[in-house]
Amino acid sequence: MPFVQDEDEIIRVGEEIGMRNVPPSWGPEEYKDIESINFFKKYAEMYPNDPEQQAYAKKVMQRKARDSARTPVQWNDSTHADFTSSNSKPWMRLNDDYKDVNVATQVSGPNASNSVHAF
């Protein structure tokens, strides 16, 4: 959902192509945000033998981590979504839906008219 402030629309990186947040299936090891990592480590230390509390910490991490806004832009369905060359590795994992949700699909795919924002 775009934010409006003083009549200016603000679109977060990736929203214009329908990129989603980090999925709940990702484990804590996938996150790069230091605050999120420290939060999960602290929770794991506080509740080392409590899977329910650790699952809660993972859920909080998924909702509040800044990493959802930091996943690589999904340009197309090629290796690494063309964010970087195929012989290198992006700094963070791509969302698993990058083959379907990417700029190339939004511009020229069969459902291009259904893009979140018109180009």
C-alpha positions in Angstrom: 0.0 0.0 0.0 1.5 3.4 -1.0 2.0 5.9 1.7 0.8 9.5 1.1 2.3 12.5 2.8 1.7 16.0 1.7 0.2 14.6 -1.5 3.4 12.8 -2.4 3.0 9.0 -2.9 5.8 6.9 -1.5 6.5 3.5 -2.9 8.9 1.2 -1.2 11.5 -0.6 -3.3 9.9 -3.5 -5.0 6.3 -2.6 -4.3 5.8 -1.4 -7.9 6.2 -5.0 -9.1 4.5 -6.7 -6.2 7.6 -7.9 -4.4 6.6 -9.5 -1.1 8.2 -9.4 2.4 10.5 -12.1 3.6 8.4 -15.2 3.9 7.6 -16.8 7.2 9.4 -20.0 6.0 12.8 -18.3 6.1 14.8 -19.2 9.2 16.7 -16.7 11.3 19.9 -17.6 9.5 18.6 -15.9 6.4 18.4 -12.5 8.0 21.2 -9.9 7.7 19.8 -7.1 9.8 22.0 -6.9 12.9 19.2 -5.8 15.2 17.1 -8.8 14.1 20.0 -11.2 14.6 20.7 -9.9 18.0 17.0 -10.0 19.0 16.8 -13.7 18.0 20.1 -14.6 19.7 18.9 -13.0 22.9 15.6 -14.8 22.8 17.4 -18.1 22.1 19.6 -17.5 25.1 16.7 -16.6 27.3 14.6 -19.7 26.2 17.2 -22.3 25.1 14.8 -25.2 25.5 11.5 -23.6 24.6 10.6 -24.2 21.0 7.3 -22.2 21.5 9.2 -19.1 22.6 11.7 -19.5 19.8 8.9 -19.8 17.3 7.4 -16.6 18.7 10.7 -14.9 18.3 10.9 -16.0 14.7 7.4 -14.7 14.0 8.3 -11.3 15.6 11.6 -11.2 13.6 9.7 -11.9 10.3 7.3 -9.1 10.9 9.7 -6.4 12.2 13.0 -7.1 10.5 14.2 -4.5 8.1 15.3 -7.2 5.7 12.0 -7.3 3.9 12.9 -3.9 2.4 16.4 -5.0 1.6 16.0 -8.1 -0.6 17.5 -7.8 -4.0 15.4 -6.2 -6.7 13.9 -9.0 -8.9 14.6 -7.8 -12.5 13.8 -11.0 -14.3 13.6 -14.8 -13.8 17.3 -15.5 -14.6 19.9 -16.6 -12.1 19.9 -14.1 -9.1 17.0 -12.3 -10.9 19.7 -10.3 -12.8 20.4 -8.4 -9.6 24.0 -9.5 -10.0 26.0 -11.6 -12.5 25.4 -15.4 -12.5 29.0 -16.0 -11.3 28.6 -13.9 -8.2 26.2 -14.1 -5.2 23.8 -11.4 -4.0 24.4 -10.2 -0.5 21.0 -11.6 0.6 18.8 -14.4 -0.6 16.2 -13.6 -3.2 12.5 -14.2 -2.4 11.5 -17.6 -3.7 8.9 -16.1 -6.0 11.4 -14.1 -8.1 10.6 -16.2 -11.2 7.0 -15.0 -11.2 7.3 -11.6 -9.5 9.9 -9.5 -11.3 10.1 -6.4 -13.5 10.3 -8.3 -16.8 7.0 -10.1 -16.0 5.3 -6.9 -15.0 6.4 -5.1 -18.2 5.8 -7.8 -20.8 4.3 -10.8 -19.2 0.8 -12.2 -19.9 -0.6 -10.5 -16.8 1.3 -7.2 -17.4 -2.0 -5.2 -17.1 -2.4 -6.6 -13.6 0.8 -4.9 -12.3 0.6 -3.2 -9.0 1.6 0.1 -10.4 1.6 1.1 -14.1 5.0 1.9 -15.6 
